[in-house]
Amino acid sequence: MADTLTAFLAHAALEAGDMQAGEGRAALQLMTVHTAKGLEFHTVFITGLEEGLFPHDNSLNDLDGPEEERRLMYVALTRARRRLYLTYAQSRSLHGQVRYNIPSRFVDEIPKPLTRWLSARPSNLMAEPARYRDDFDAPTRSSPESATTGHAFRIGQNVIHAKFGSGVIVNAEGRGSDARVQVNFRDAGLKWLSLEFAKLEAA
């Protein structure tokens, strides 16, 4: 089974389009957004709609980077003739550590009357299900020494900061007045904040 899967993934990664199914034939095609230009499909799945992936972190360093990513998102959206499915991972393992993700800003920009959630939608788009949250009482995956903070915040919880905006708590350490959290903000990136002074609010 593993050999079959490996062979399939290798073929999908190296396929240049010469062996794609002809027009009108039922087939599943894997491609990047860049190679989808000019093509139209009955059904399209767009995955990885998370800040840092789409738009990619590197694009935020360029003046026109976010707009180019937004243009690519439009290309991807308009490839679907009938059905379009958008997905994002609330958490994923990256370089051996669990990363808690913020939904892509592009998901928020789609008019709500045009969308229908197939899973239970949180009251706030950026809210995380409880199964992805870790109490500060337990050691975090990325910081084995971290302990309880004595504050009502959890790893994976979405928060709002007056200056940095919306983000998700990805790490925590310390107790009482020394408690601090690391927050992955949508626009400002990773920041360590003291809970005594940061005035974080739950999203």
Secondary structure by P-SEA (a helix, b strand, c coil): caaaaaaaaaaaaacccccccccccbbbbbbcccccccccccbbbbcccccccccccccccccaaaaaaaaaaaaaaaccccbbbbbbbcccccccbbbbbccccccccccccccccccccccccccccccccccccccccccccccccccccccccccccccccbbbbcccccccccbbbbbbcccccbbbbcccccccccc
